[in-house]
Amino acid sequence: MGNIDLIQLTEQTKMLSAMVVEDEKVTNELLSSTFKNFFNSVDSCFDGESALAKYKEIKPDVIFVDIIMPGMDGIELARKIREINPTQIIIVISASNDIEKISESIEVGVNSFIQKPIDTKKIIELLSGVTSMIAKKKKIETKTFSISLPLDIYDTVNANAKAESISKNAVIIRALRSFYD
């Protein structure tokens, strides 16, 4: 990963929210307190059922989930979250080296898998990857932005855009800003 600018990374992650889902109390508290140094807010849950309910309520940017938990395990939780939001960033943090569980989590489409115990270097690399994923996601959302206009307004916007050598969307956004100010 090379040298990661920790200040820049923290500035990026401080704009995000996270949720930790870990059934072991000490590990949950350790992960939550560590991630609070990076994220704007960190919620934690100790089981899949409460995590799913909390997810529907808060919709965090990133979810860190353990695989092996009583009741609904992390893989099933990830599957249910994928049904709600197919682009949700889900990171599995697990001590399990069960190849079946790992491959099942990959099939569900988790974004990353990290093995416990986690050291500081792994966390920094992981968070750097998270910010890259979010940047790509936002870039895609920005590219797909479009507005449908009546033809007469479109002609005016098109003429204004050509006159100023800017995009049609920029003209529309400027017009909307002045309208709502």
Secondary structure as UniProt FT lines:
FT   HELIX           6..13
FT   TURN            14..15
FT   STRAND          17..21
FT   HELIX           25..36
FT   TURN            37..38
FT   STRAND          41..45
FT   HELIX           48..58
FT   STRAND          62..65
FT   HELIX           74..84
FT   TURN            86..87
FT   STRAND          89..94
FT   HELIX           99..108
FT   STRAND          112..115
FT   HELIX           120..143
FT   HELIX           151..164
FT   HELIX           168..180
//
